[in-house]
Amino acid sequence: MWDRLAPSLIAVGVLTPWDTDAFVIVCESLARYKQATKLVNGSALLVQGPNGFVKNPALTVQREAETTFAQYGARFGLTPSDRTQLKVDAPGAVKGPSAERLLS
């Protein structure tokens, strides 16, 4: 995920060196979600517990990872609705008339 998304996020000024730890959480939560999903898909929704069947613990891991991903992913505009809330300036973007244009 880092290799796929980080270059674009850096280019638009969303991901900076200050944000890397938070973006690591996004990447790790997605990896955890995928791993838990694979476990759930390879087993049953209910598994044998000490007193009978219980909800597969991988479902809890999956849900927690999804929640973390959604919370942190929103900060980086990873869904269309999240992107509408972002207000960032791309590095090197012109913020209004340049001094040269004003003086010419």
Buried (B, 14 or more C-beta within 10 A) or exposed (E): BBEEBBEEBBEBBBBEEEBEEEBEBBBBBBEBBEBBBEBBEEEEEEEEEEEEEEEBEBBEBBEBBBEBBBEBBBBBBBEEEBEEEEEEEEEEEEEEEEEEEEEE
